[in-house]
Protein backbone atom coordinates (compact mmCIF):
# COMPACT_ATOMS: atom_id res chain seq x y z
CA UNK A 1 0.00 0.00 0.00
CA UNK A 2 1.30 3.45 -0.89
CA UNK A 3 1.98 5.99 1.82
CA UNK A 4 0.04 9.26 1.79
CA UNK A 5 3.15 11.13 0.64
CA UNK A 6 3.56 8.82 -2.38
CA UNK A 7 -0.14 9.07 -3.21
CA UNK A 8 0.07 12.88 -3.10
CA UNK A 9 3.07 12.93 -5.45
CA UNK A 10 1.33 10.54 -7.83
CA UNK A 11 -1.85 12.63 -7.91
CA UNK A 12 0.07 15.86 -8.50
CA UNK A 13 2.02 14.28 -11.35
CA UNK A 14 -1.32 13.43 -12.98
CA UNK A 15 -2.97 16.79 -12.24
CA UNK A 16 -0.73 19.59 -10.91
CA UNK A 17 -3.74 21.92 -10.49
CA UNK A 18 -5.23 19.91 -7.61
CA UNK A 19 -5.94 21.71 -4.35
CA UNK A 20 -5.22 20.32 -0.90
CA UNK A 21 -8.95 19.70 -0.46
CA UNK A 22 -9.19 17.74 -3.73
CA UNK A 23 -6.13 15.64 -2.84
CA UNK A 24 -7.52 15.00 0.65
CA UNK A 25 -10.83 13.79 -0.77
CA UNK A 26 -9.12 11.43 -3.21
CA UNK A 27 -6.81 9.77 -0.68
CA UNK A 28 -9.09 9.88 2.35
CA UNK A 29 -7.21 12.13 4.80
CA UNK A 30 -7.93 15.65 6.06
CA UNK A 31 -7.00 18.70 4.01
CA UNK A 32 -4.93 19.91 6.99
CA UNK A 33 -2.88 16.70 6.80
CA UNK A 34 -2.38 17.22 3.06
CA UNK A 35 -1.21 20.79 3.69
CA UNK A 36 1.36 19.43 6.18
CA UNK A 37 2.54 16.93 3.56
CA UNK A 38 2.77 19.75 0.99
CA UNK A 39 4.92 21.79 3.41
CA UNK A 40 7.24 18.82 4.09
CA UNK A 41 7.53 18.01 0.38
CA UNK A 42 8.40 21.64 -0.36
CA UNK A 43 10.99 21.67 2.46
CA UNK A 44 12.51 18.46 1.06
CA UNK A 45 12.78 20.03 -2.41
CA UNK A 46 10.35 17.56 -3.98
CA UNK A 47 7.45 19.95 -4.55
CA UNK A 48 7.30 23.56 -5.71
CA UNK A 49 4.33 25.90 -6.09
CA UNK A 50 4.16 27.79 -9.39
CA UNK A 51 1.85 30.80 -9.38
CA UNK A 52 -0.73 31.97 -6.85
CA UNK A 53 -2.75 29.81 -4.44
CA UNK A 54 -5.77 30.16 -6.71
CA UNK A 55 -4.97 29.39 -10.32
CA UNK A 56 -1.43 28.15 -9.68
CA UNK A 57 -0.08 24.64 -9.99
CA UNK A 58 2.27 22.23 -8.28
CA UNK A 59 5.52 21.09 -9.83
CA UNK A 60 6.97 17.77 -8.71
CA UNK A 61 10.77 17.85 -8.87
CA UNK A 62 12.21 14.46 -9.79
CA UNK A 63 15.81 14.02 -8.73
CA UNK A 64 18.04 11.39 -10.31
PDB file of N, CA, C, O and CB in Angstrom:
ATOM      1  N   UNK A   1       0.844  -1.184   0.000  1.00  0.00           N
ATOM      2  CA  UNK A   1       0.000   0.000   0.000  1.00  0.00           C
ATOM      3  C   UNK A   1       0.893   1.253   0.000  1.00  0.00           C
ATOM      4  O   UNK A   1       1.888   1.320   0.722  1.00  0.00           O
ATOM      5  CB  UNK A   1      -0.962  -0.005   1.232  1.00  0.00           C
ATOM      6  N   UNK A   2       0.526   2.209  -0.799  1.00  0.00           N
ATOM      7  CA  UNK A   2       1.302   3.446  -0.895  1.00  0.00           C
ATOM      8  C   UNK A   2       1.073   4.332   0.329  1.00  0.00           C
ATOM      9  O   UNK A   2      -0.028   4.374   0.877  1.00  0.00           O
ATOM     10  CB  UNK A   2       0.935   4.210  -2.175  1.00  0.00           C
ATOM     11  N   UNK A   3       2.100   5.022   0.741  1.00  0.00           N
ATOM     12  CA  UNK A   3       1.980   5.989   1.821  1.00  0.00           C
ATOM     13  C   UNK A   3       1.288   7.235   1.282  1.00  0.00           C
ATOM     14  O   UNK A   3       1.254   7.464   0.073  1.00  0.00           O
ATOM     15  CB  UNK A   3       3.373   6.338   2.424  1.00  0.00           C
ATOM     16  N   UNK A   4       0.738   8.033   2.187  1.00  0.00           N
ATOM     17  CA  UNK A   4       0.044   9.257   1.788  1.00  0.00           C
ATOM     18  C   UNK A   4       0.946  10.154   0.952  1.00  0.00           C
ATOM     19  O   UNK A   4       0.507  10.724  -0.047  1.00  0.00           O
ATOM     20  CB  UNK A   4      -0.451  10.016   3.019  1.00  0.00           C
ATOM     21  N   UNK A   5       2.201  10.280   1.354  1.00  0.00           N
ATOM     22  CA  UNK A   5       3.153  11.132   0.637  1.00  0.00           C
ATOM     23  C   UNK A   5       3.298  10.672  -0.820  1.00  0.00           C
ATOM     24  O   UNK A   5       3.293  11.495  -1.736  1.00  0.00           O
ATOM     25  CB  UNK A   5       4.530  11.117   1.343  1.00  0.00           C
ATOM     26  N   UNK A   6       3.424   9.368  -1.027  1.00  0.00           N
ATOM     27  CA  UNK A   6       3.564   8.822  -2.380  1.00  0.00           C
ATOM     28  C   UNK A   6       2.286   9.012  -3.190  1.00  0.00           C
ATOM     29  O   UNK A   6       2.340   9.280  -4.390  1.00  0.00           O
ATOM     30  CB  UNK A   6       3.926   7.336  -2.319  1.00  0.00           C
ATOM     31  N   UNK A   7       1.136   8.870  -2.529  1.00  0.00           N
ATOM     32  CA  UNK A   7      -0.140   9.074  -3.207  1.00  0.00           C
ATOM     33  C   UNK A   7      -0.277  10.534  -3.657  1.00  0.00           C
ATOM     34  O   UNK A   7      -0.745  10.814  -4.760  1.00  0.00           O
ATOM     35  CB  UNK A   7      -1.315   8.682  -2.279  1.00  0.00           C
ATOM     36  N   UNK A   8       0.140  11.456  -2.783  1.00  0.00           N
ATOM     37  CA  UNK A   8       0.067  12.884  -3.104  1.00  0.00           C
ATOM     38  C   UNK A   8       0.942  13.198  -4.316  1.00  0.00           C
ATOM     39  O   UNK A   8       0.505  13.894  -5.232  1.00  0.00           O
ATOM     40  CB  UNK A   8       0.502  13.740  -1.889  1.00  0.00           C
ATOM     41  N   UNK A   9       2.156  12.696  -4.324  1.00  0.00           N
ATOM     42  CA  UNK A   9       3.066  12.932  -5.453  1.00  0.00           C
ATOM     43  C   UNK A   9       2.468  12.371  -6.737  1.00  0.00           C
ATOM     44  O   UNK A   9       2.497  13.027  -7.778  1.00  0.00           O
ATOM     45  CB  UNK A   9       4.451  12.295  -5.184  1.00  0.00           C
ATOM     46  N   UNK A  10       1.935  11.174  -6.665  1.00  0.00           N
ATOM     47  CA  UNK A  10       1.331  10.537  -7.834  1.00  0.00           C
ATOM     48  C   UNK A  10       0.159  11.359  -8.382  1.00  0.00           C
ATOM     49  O   UNK A  10       0.047  11.565  -9.591  1.00  0.00           O
ATOM     50  CB  UNK A  10       0.858   9.126  -7.476  1.00  0.00           C
ATOM     51  N   UNK A  11      -0.703  11.819  -7.488  1.00  0.00           N
ATOM     52  CA  UNK A  11      -1.850  12.625  -7.914  1.00  0.00           C
ATOM     53  C   UNK A  11      -1.406  13.943  -8.548  1.00  0.00           C
ATOM     54  O   UNK A  11      -1.978  14.378  -9.547  1.00  0.00           O
ATOM     55  CB  UNK A  11      -2.771  12.905  -6.726  1.00  0.00           C
ATOM     56  N   UNK A  12      -0.391  14.575  -7.969  1.00  0.00           N
ATOM     57  CA  UNK A  12       0.073  15.862  -8.499  1.00  0.00           C
ATOM     58  C   UNK A  12       0.810  15.702  -9.827  1.00  0.00           C
ATOM     59  O   UNK A  12       0.824  16.622 -10.644  1.00  0.00           O
ATOM     60  CB  UNK A  12       0.981  16.548  -7.487  1.00  0.00           C
ATOM     61  N   UNK A  13       1.417  14.550 -10.041  1.00  0.00           N
ATOM     62  CA  UNK A  13       2.022  14.283 -11.351  1.00  0.00           C
ATOM     63  C   UNK A  13       0.938  14.164 -12.419  1.00  0.00           C
ATOM     64  O   UNK A  13       1.129  14.598 -13.554  1.00  0.00           O
ATOM     65  CB  UNK A  13       2.877  12.992 -11.307  1.00  0.00           C
ATOM     66  N   UNK A  14      -0.198  13.575 -12.054  1.00  0.00           N
ATOM     67  CA  UNK A  14      -1.321  13.426 -12.984  1.00  0.00           C
ATOM     68  C   UNK A  14      -2.037  14.750 -13.220  1.00  0.00           C
ATOM     69  O   UNK A  14      -2.408  15.069 -14.349  1.00  0.00           O
ATOM     70  CB  UNK A  14      -2.310  12.390 -12.456  1.00  0.00           C
ATOM     71  N   UNK A  15      -2.230  15.525 -12.144  1.00  0.00           N
ATOM     72  CA  UNK A  15      -2.968  16.789 -12.235  1.00  0.00           C
ATOM     73  C   UNK A  15      -2.355  17.821 -11.288  1.00  0.00           C
ATOM     74  O   UNK A  15      -2.731  17.880 -10.117  1.00  0.00           O
ATOM     75  CB  UNK A  15      -4.472  16.574 -11.904  1.00  0.00           C
ATOM     76  N   UNK A  16      -1.420  18.629 -11.775  1.00  0.00           N
ATOM     77  CA  UNK A  16      -0.733  19.595 -10.914  1.00  0.00           C
ATOM     78  C   UNK A  16      -1.610  20.746 -10.419  1.00  0.00           C
ATOM     79  O   UNK A  16      -1.168  21.542  -9.591  1.00  0.00           O
ATOM     80  CB  UNK A  16       0.432  20.160 -11.647  1.00  0.00           C
ATOM     81  N   UNK A  17      -2.839  20.844 -10.910  1.00  0.00           N
ATOM     82  CA  UNK A  17      -3.738  21.922 -10.492  1.00  0.00           C
ATOM     83  C   UNK A  17      -4.572  21.563  -9.261  1.00  0.00           C
ATOM     84  O   UNK A  17      -5.360  22.384  -8.792  1.00  0.00           O
ATOM     85  CB  UNK A  17      -4.659  22.288 -11.634  1.00  0.00           C
ATOM     86  N   UNK A  18      -4.411  20.354  -8.736  1.00  0.00           N
ATOM     87  CA  UNK A  18      -5.227  19.905  -7.607  1.00  0.00           C
ATOM     88  C   UNK A  18      -4.968  20.745  -6.357  1.00  0.00           C
ATOM     89  O   UNK A  18      -3.838  21.141  -6.072  1.00  0.00           O
ATOM     90  CB  UNK A  18      -4.951  18.432  -7.309  1.00  0.00           C
ATOM     91  N   UNK A  19      -6.048  21.002  -5.625  1.00  0.00           N
ATOM     92  CA  UNK A  19      -5.936  21.714  -4.350  1.00  0.00           C
ATOM     93  C   UNK A  19      -5.731  20.698  -3.230  1.00  0.00           C
ATOM     94  O   UNK A  19      -5.889  19.494  -3.433  1.00  0.00           O
ATOM     95  CB  UNK A  19      -7.202  22.590  -4.080  1.00  0.00           C
ATOM     96  N   UNK A  20      -5.382  21.193  -2.059  1.00  0.00           N
ATOM     97  CA  UNK A  20      -5.219  20.321  -0.896  1.00  0.00           C
ATOM     98  C   UNK A  20      -6.528  19.599  -0.585  1.00  0.00           C
ATOM     99  O   UNK A  20      -6.522  18.423  -0.222  1.00  0.00           O
ATOM    100  CB  UNK A  20      -4.749  21.133   0.330  1.00  0.00           C
ATOM    101  N   UNK A  21      -7.642  20.302  -0.726  1.00  0.00           N
ATOM    102  CA  UNK A  21      -8.948  19.701  -0.458  1.00  0.00           C
ATOM    103  C   UNK A  21      -9.239  18.563  -1.438  1.00  0.00           C
ATOM    104  O   UNK A  21      -9.724  17.505  -1.036  1.00  0.00           O
ATOM    105  CB  UNK A  21     -10.054  20.767  -0.540  1.00  0.00           C
ATOM    106  N   UNK A  22      -8.946  18.777  -2.710  1.00  0.00           N
ATOM    107  CA  UNK A  22      -9.188  17.744  -3.727  1.00  0.00           C
ATOM    108  C   UNK A  22      -8.301  16.522  -3.479  1.00  0.00           C
ATOM    109  O   UNK A  22      -8.759  15.386  -3.604  1.00  0.00           O
ATOM    110  CB  UNK A  22      -8.931  18.307  -5.144  1.00  0.00           C
ATOM    111  N   UNK A  23      -7.042  16.752  -3.129  1.00  0.00           N
ATOM    112  CA  UNK A  23      -6.130  15.642  -2.839  1.00  0.00           C
ATOM    113  C   UNK A  23      -6.627  14.883  -1.612  1.00  0.00           C
ATOM    114  O   UNK A  23      -6.640  13.652  -1.600  1.00  0.00           O
ATOM    115  CB  UNK A  23      -4.678  16.157  -2.613  1.00  0.00           C
ATOM    116  N   UNK A  24      -7.034  15.618  -0.586  1.00  0.00           N
ATOM    117  CA  UNK A  24      -7.519  15.001   0.650  1.00  0.00           C
ATOM    118  C   UNK A  24      -8.727  14.098   0.380  1.00  0.00           C
ATOM    119  O   UNK A  24      -8.812  12.990   0.909  1.00  0.00           O
ATOM    120  CB  UNK A  24      -7.889  16.084   1.677  1.00  0.00           C
ATOM    121  N   UNK A  25      -9.641  14.574  -0.433  1.00  0.00           N
ATOM    122  CA  UNK A  25     -10.832  13.794  -0.773  1.00  0.00           C
ATOM    123  C   UNK A  25     -10.457  12.510  -1.502  1.00  0.00           C
ATOM    124  O   UNK A  25     -11.029  11.452  -1.239  1.00  0.00           O
ATOM    125  CB  UNK A  25     -11.788  14.625  -1.634  1.00  0.00           C
ATOM    126  N   UNK A  26      -9.506  12.603  -2.409  1.00  0.00           N
ATOM    127  CA  UNK A  26      -9.118  11.434  -3.209  1.00  0.00           C
ATOM    128  C   UNK A  26      -8.380  10.365  -2.414  1.00  0.00           C
ATOM    129  O   UNK A  26      -8.525   9.174  -2.691  1.00  0.00           O
ATOM    130  CB  UNK A  26      -8.256  11.872  -4.354  1.00  0.00           C
ATOM    131  N   UNK A  27      -7.580  10.788  -1.415  1.00  0.00           N
ATOM    132  CA  UNK A  27      -6.809   9.770  -0.680  1.00  0.00           C
ATOM    133  C   UNK A  27      -7.364   9.477   0.712  1.00  0.00           C
ATOM    134  O   UNK A  27      -6.858   8.598   1.410  1.00  0.00           O
ATOM    135  CB  UNK A  27      -5.371  10.213  -0.555  1.00  0.00           C
ATOM    136  N   UNK A  28      -8.397  10.208   1.115  1.00  0.00           N
ATOM    137  CA  UNK A  28      -9.087   9.882   2.353  1.00  0.00           C
ATOM    138  C   UNK A  28      -8.433  10.370   3.639  1.00  0.00           C
ATOM    139  O   UNK A  28      -8.547   9.716   4.676  1.00  0.00           O
ATOM    140  CB  UNK A  28      -9.237   8.444   2.432  1.00  0.00           C
ATOM    141  N   UNK A  29      -7.748  11.513   3.585  1.00  0.00           N
ATOM    142  CA  UNK A  29      -7.215  12.127   4.801  1.00  0.00           C
ATOM    143  C   UNK A  29      -7.698  13.574   4.843  1.00  0.00           C
ATOM    144  O   UNK A  29      -8.293  14.052   3.878  1.00  0.00           O
ATOM    145  CB  UNK A  29      -5.640  12.049   4.847  1.00  0.00           C
ATOM    146  N   UNK A  30      -7.451  14.271   5.939  1.00  0.00           N
ATOM    147  CA  UNK A  30      -7.930  15.648   6.063  1.00  0.00           C
ATOM    148  C   UNK A  30      -7.110  16.599   5.187  1.00  0.00           C
ATOM    149  O   UNK A  30      -5.959  16.318   4.851  1.00  0.00           O
ATOM    150  CB  UNK A  30      -7.875  16.101   7.531  1.00  0.00           C
ATOM    151  N   UNK A  31      -7.720  17.717   4.829  1.00  0.00           N
ATOM    152  CA  UNK A  31      -7.000  18.700   4.015  1.00  0.00           C
ATOM    153  C   UNK A  31      -5.851  19.315   4.817  1.00  0.00           C
ATOM    154  O   UNK A  31      -4.835  19.709   4.244  1.00  0.00           O
ATOM    155  CB  UNK A  31      -7.963  19.807   3.519  1.00  0.00           C
ATOM    156  N   UNK A  32      -6.008  19.396   6.134  1.00  0.00           N
ATOM    157  CA  UNK A  32      -4.933  19.910   6.989  1.00  0.00           C
ATOM    158  C   UNK A  32      -3.721  18.978   6.922  1.00  0.00           C
ATOM    159  O   UNK A  32      -2.580  19.437   6.875  1.00  0.00           O
ATOM    160  CB  UNK A  32      -5.423  20.060   8.459  1.00  0.00           C
ATOM    161  N   UNK A  33      -3.976  17.671   6.918  1.00  0.00           N
ATOM    162  CA  UNK A  33      -2.881  16.696   6.804  1.00  0.00           C
ATOM    163  C   UNK A  33      -2.188  16.829   5.453  1.00  0.00           C
ATOM    164  O   UNK A  33      -0.964  16.732   5.371  1.00  0.00           O
ATOM    165  CB  UNK A  33      -3.409  15.254   6.992  1.00  0.00           C
ATOM    166  N   UNK A  34      -2.962  17.049   4.397  1.00  0.00           N
ATOM    167  CA  UNK A  34      -2.382  17.222   3.060  1.00  0.00           C
ATOM    168  C   UNK A  34      -1.518  18.481   3.031  1.00  0.00           C
ATOM    169  O   UNK A  34      -0.429  18.474   2.457  1.00  0.00           O
ATOM    170  CB  UNK A  34      -3.498  17.302   1.977  1.00  0.00           C
ATOM    171  N   UNK A  35      -1.996  19.557   3.644  1.00  0.00           N
ATOM    172  CA  UNK A  35      -1.212  20.794   3.688  1.00  0.00           C
ATOM    173  C   UNK A  35       0.116  20.571   4.413  1.00  0.00           C
ATOM    174  O   UNK A  35       1.137  21.135   4.019  1.00  0.00           O
ATOM    175  CB  UNK A  35      -2.014  21.915   4.380  1.00  0.00           C
ATOM    176  N   UNK A  36       0.111  19.755   5.469  1.00  0.00           N
ATOM    177  CA  UNK A  36       1.356  19.434   6.180  1.00  0.00           C
ATOM    178  C   UNK A  36       2.291  18.633   5.277  1.00  0.00           C
ATOM    179  O   UNK A  36       3.501  18.859   5.275  1.00  0.00           O
ATOM    180  CB  UNK A  36       1.057  18.641   7.478  1.00  0.00           C
ATOM    181  N   UNK A  37       1.729  17.695   4.507  1.00  0.00           N
ATOM    182  CA  UNK A  37       2.542  16.932   3.559  1.00  0.00           C
ATOM    183  C   UNK A  37       3.124  17.857   2.492  1.00  0.00           C
ATOM    184  O   UNK A  37       4.297  17.743   2.138  1.00  0.00           O
ATOM    185  CB  UNK A  37       1.703  15.814   2.899  1.00  0.00           C
ATOM    186  N   UNK A  38       2.290  18.786   1.976  1.00  0.00           N
ATOM    187  CA  UNK A  38       2.769  19.753   0.987  1.00  0.00           C
ATOM    188  C   UNK A  38       3.966  20.517   1.548  1.00  0.00           C
ATOM    189  O   UNK A  38       4.979  20.668   0.865  1.00  0.00           O
ATOM    190  CB  UNK A  38       1.638  20.736   0.584  1.00  0.00           C
ATOM    191  N   UNK A  39       3.857  20.999   2.787  1.00  0.00           N
ATOM    192  CA  UNK A  39       4.922  21.785   3.408  1.00  0.00           C
ATOM    193  C   UNK A  39       6.203  20.956   3.534  1.00  0.00           C
ATOM    194  O   UNK A  39       7.296  21.451   3.259  1.00  0.00           O
ATOM    195  CB  UNK A  39       4.476  22.294   4.794  1.00  0.00           C
ATOM    196  N   UNK A  40       6.063  19.689   3.952  1.00  0.00           N
ATOM    197  CA  UNK A  40       7.242  18.824   4.087  1.00  0.00           C
ATOM    198  C   UNK A  40       7.866  18.538   2.727  1.00  0.00           C
ATOM    199  O   UNK A  40       9.089  18.542   2.585  1.00  0.00           O
ATOM    200  CB  UNK A  40       6.866  17.502   4.781  1.00  0.00           C
ATOM    201  N   UNK A  41       7.021  18.290   1.727  1.00  0.00           N
ATOM    202  CA  UNK A  41       7.529  18.008   0.383  1.00  0.00           C
ATOM    203  C   UNK A  41       8.255  19.227  -0.187  1.00  0.00           C
ATOM    204  O   UNK A  41       9.275  19.090  -0.863  1.00  0.00           O
ATOM    205  CB  UNK A  41       6.376  17.588  -0.551  1.00  0.00           C
ATOM    206  N   UNK A  42       7.722  20.416   0.089  1.00  0.00           N
ATOM    207  CA  UNK A  42       8.404  21.641  -0.356  1.00  0.00           C
ATOM    208  C   UNK A  42       9.741  21.791   0.369  1.00  0.00           C
ATOM    209  O   UNK A  42      10.748  22.123  -0.257  1.00  0.00           O
ATOM    210  CB  UNK A  42       7.512  22.892  -0.105  1.00  0.00           C
ATOM    211  N   UNK A  43       9.759  21.553   1.667  1.00  0.00           N
ATOM    212  CA  UNK A  43      10.989  21.674   2.456  1.00  0.00           C
ATOM    213  C   UNK A  43      12.044  20.667   1.996  1.00  0.00           C
ATOM    214  O   UNK A  43      13.242  20.945   2.048  1.00  0.00           O
ATOM    215  CB  UNK A  43      10.688  21.474   3.948  1.00  0.00           C
ATOM    216  N   UNK A  44      11.589  19.499   1.546  1.00  0.00           N
ATOM    217  CA  UNK A  44      12.505  18.456   1.064  1.00  0.00           C
ATOM    218  C   UNK A  44      12.942  18.678  -0.383  1.00  0.00           C
ATOM    219  O   UNK A  44      13.750  17.915  -0.912  1.00  0.00           O
ATOM    220  CB  UNK A  44      11.847  17.094   1.189  1.00  0.00           C
ATOM    221  N   UNK A  45      12.408  19.725  -1.026  1.00  0.00           N
ATOM    222  CA  UNK A  45      12.780  20.030  -2.407  1.00  0.00           C
ATOM    223  C   UNK A  45      12.134  19.126  -3.436  1.00  0.00           C
ATOM    224  O   UNK A  45      12.629  19.011  -4.557  1.00  0.00           O
ATOM    225  CB  UNK A  45      14.250  19.949  -2.554  1.00  0.00           C
ATOM    226  N   UNK A  46      11.029  18.477  -3.068  1.00  0.00           N
ATOM    227  CA  UNK A  46      10.345  17.563  -3.979  1.00  0.00           C
ATOM    228  C   UNK A  46       9.180  18.253  -4.681  1.00  0.00           C
ATOM    229  O   UNK A  46       8.786  17.863  -5.780  1.00  0.00           O
ATOM    230  CB  UNK A  46       9.847  16.332  -3.222  1.00  0.00           C
ATOM    231  N   UNK A  47       8.635  19.280  -4.037  1.00  0.00           N
ATOM    232  CA  UNK A  47       7.452  19.951  -4.553  1.00  0.00           C
ATOM    233  C   UNK A  47       7.689  21.452  -4.564  1.00  0.00           C
ATOM    234  O   UNK A  47       8.317  22.003  -3.660  1.00  0.00           O
ATOM    235  CB  UNK A  47       6.206  19.600  -3.713  1.00  0.00           C
ATOM    236  N   UNK A  48       7.173  22.111  -5.610  1.00  0.00           N
ATOM    237  CA  UNK A  48       7.297  23.561  -5.709  1.00  0.00           C
ATOM    238  C   UNK A  48       5.984  24.125  -6.236  1.00  0.00           C
ATOM    239  O   UNK A  48       5.375  23.561  -7.146  1.00  0.00           O
ATOM    240  CB  UNK A  48       8.490  23.966  -6.631  1.00  0.00           C
ATOM    241  N   UNK A  49       5.557  25.234  -5.659  1.00  0.00           N
ATOM    242  CA  UNK A  49       4.331  25.900  -6.094  1.00  0.00           C
ATOM    243  C   UNK A  49       4.693  26.910  -7.174  1.00  0.00           C
ATOM    244  O   UNK A  49       5.600  27.724  -7.000  1.00  0.00           O
ATOM    245  CB  UNK A  49       3.602  26.595  -4.897  1.00  0.00           C
ATOM    246  N   UNK A  50       3.973  26.847  -8.293  1.00  0.00           N
ATOM    247  CA  UNK A  50       4.158  27.790  -9.392  1.00  0.00           C
ATOM    248  C   UNK A  50       2.885  28.632  -9.468  1.00  0.00           C
ATOM    249  O   UNK A  50       1.800  28.092  -9.681  1.00  0.00           O
ATOM    250  CB  UNK A  50       4.453  27.047 -10.764  1.00  0.00           C
ATOM    251  N   UNK A  51       3.004  29.920  -9.300  1.00  0.00           N
ATOM    252  CA  UNK A  51       1.846  30.798  -9.383  1.00  0.00           C
ATOM    253  C   UNK A  51       1.139  30.960  -8.052  1.00  0.00           C
ATOM    254  O   UNK A  51       1.602  30.463  -7.025  1.00  0.00           O
ATOM    255  CB  UNK A  51       0.881  30.277 -10.402  1.00  0.00           C
ATOM    256  N   UNK A  52       0.004  31.666  -8.078  1.00  0.00           N
ATOM    257  CA  UNK A  52      -0.731  31.965  -6.846  1.00  0.00           C
ATOM    258  C   UNK A  52      -1.474  30.743  -6.292  1.00  0.00           C
ATOM    259  O   UNK A  52      -1.585  29.709  -6.950  1.00  0.00           O
ATOM    260  CB  UNK A  52      -1.722  33.093  -7.098  1.00  0.00           C
ATOM    261  N   UNK A  53      -1.978  30.896  -5.063  1.00  0.00           N
ATOM    262  CA  UNK A  53      -2.749  29.809  -4.445  1.00  0.00           C
ATOM    263  C   UNK A  53      -3.953  29.431  -5.299  1.00  0.00           C
ATOM    264  O   UNK A  53      -4.254  28.251  -5.479  1.00  0.00           O
ATOM    265  CB  UNK A  53      -3.213  30.215  -3.039  1.00  0.00           C
ATOM    266  N   UNK A  54      -4.629  30.434  -5.817  1.00  0.00           N
ATOM    267  CA  UNK A  54      -5.771  30.161  -6.708  1.00  0.00           C
ATOM    268  C   UNK A  54      -5.302  30.356  -8.146  1.00  0.00           C
ATOM    269  O   UNK A  54      -4.892  31.450  -8.534  1.00  0.00           O
ATOM    270  CB  UNK A  54      -7.003  31.099  -6.381  1.00  0.00           C
ATOM    271  N   UNK A  55      -5.368  29.295  -8.922  1.00  0.00           N
ATOM    272  CA  UNK A  55      -4.967  29.389 -10.317  1.00  0.00           C
ATOM    273  C   UNK A  55      -3.548  28.926 -10.580  1.00  0.00           C
ATOM    274  O   UNK A  55      -3.129  28.830 -11.733  1.00  0.00           O
ATOM    275  CB  UNK A  55      -5.116  30.786 -10.781  1.00  0.00           C
ATOM    276  N   UNK A  56      -2.803  28.636  -9.519  1.00  0.00           N
ATOM    277  CA  UNK A  56      -1.433  28.150  -9.682  1.00  0.00           C
ATOM    278  C   UNK A  56      -1.419  26.633  -9.855  1.00  0.00           C
ATOM    279  O   UNK A  56      -2.460  25.990  -9.992  1.00  0.00           O
ATOM    280  CB  UNK A  56      -0.568  28.556  -8.475  1.00  0.00           C
ATOM    281  N   UNK A  57      -0.211  26.090  -9.843  1.00  0.00           N
ATOM    282  CA  UNK A  57      -0.085  24.638  -9.991  1.00  0.00           C
ATOM    283  C   UNK A  57       1.107  24.152  -9.188  1.00  0.00           C
ATOM    284  O   UNK A  57       1.961  24.938  -8.774  1.00  0.00           O
ATOM    285  CB  UNK A  57       0.063  24.238 -11.481  1.00  0.00           C
ATOM    286  N   UNK A  58       1.152  22.852  -8.975  1.00  0.00           N
ATOM    287  CA  UNK A  58       2.274  22.226  -8.278  1.00  0.00           C
ATOM    288  C   UNK A  58       3.229  21.621  -9.289  1.00  0.00           C
ATOM    289  O   UNK A  58       2.805  21.070 -10.305  1.00  0.00           O
ATOM    290  CB  UNK A  58       1.781  21.149  -7.289  1.00  0.00           C
ATOM    291  N   UNK A  59       4.510  21.724  -9.008  1.00  0.00           N
ATOM    292  CA  UNK A  59       5.516  21.088  -9.833  1.00  0.00           C
ATOM    293  C   UNK A  59       6.250  20.072  -8.964  1.00  0.00           C
ATOM    294  O   UNK A  59       6.802  20.414  -7.918  1.00  0.00           O
ATOM    295  CB  UNK A  59       6.503  22.140 -10.448  1.00  0.00           C
ATOM    296  N   UNK A  60       6.249  18.824  -9.410  1.00  0.00           N
ATOM    297  CA  UNK A  60       6.972  17.770  -8.710  1.00  0.00           C
ATOM    298  C   UNK A  60       8.372  17.716  -9.305  1.00  0.00           C
ATOM    299  O   UNK A  60       8.539  17.569 -10.516  1.00  0.00           O
ATOM    300  CB  UNK A  60       6.238  16.377  -8.828  1.00  0.00           C
ATOM    301  N   UNK A  61       9.380  17.836  -8.438  1.00  0.00           N
ATOM    302  CA  UNK A  61      10.771  17.847  -8.874  1.00  0.00           C
ATOM    303  C   UNK A  61      11.332  16.453  -8.694  1.00  0.00           C
ATOM    304  O   UNK A  61      11.449  15.954  -7.575  1.00  0.00           O
ATOM    305  CB  UNK A  61      11.611  18.896  -8.085  1.00  0.00           C
ATOM    306  N   UNK A  62      11.680  15.825  -9.818  1.00  0.00           N
ATOM    307  CA  UNK A  62      12.213  14.462  -9.795  1.00  0.00           C
ATOM    308  C   UNK A  62      13.729  14.550  -9.827  1.00  0.00           C
ATOM    309  O   UNK A  62      14.313  15.109 -10.756  1.00  0.00           O
ATOM    310  CB  UNK A  62      11.671  13.609 -10.995  1.00  0.00           C
ATOM    311  N   UNK A  63      14.353  13.996  -8.808  1.00  0.00           N
ATOM    312  CA  UNK A  63      15.811  14.018  -8.727  1.00  0.00           C
ATOM    313  C   UNK A  63      16.344  12.657  -9.134  1.00  0.00           C
ATOM    314  O   UNK A  63      15.780  11.625  -8.769  1.00  0.00           O
ATOM    315  CB  UNK A  63      16.292  14.397  -7.297  1.00  0.00           C
ATOM    316  N   UNK A  64      17.417  12.657  -9.879  1.00  0.00           N
ATOM    317  CA  UNK A  64      18.036  11.386 -10.312  1.00  0.00           C
ATOM    318  C   UNK A  64      19.101  10.950  -9.333  1.00  0.00           C
ATOM    319  O   UNK A  64      19.730   9.910  -9.527  1.00  0.00           O
ATOM    320  CB  UNK A  64      18.647  11.522 -11.720  1.00  0.00           C
TER     321      UNK A  64
END
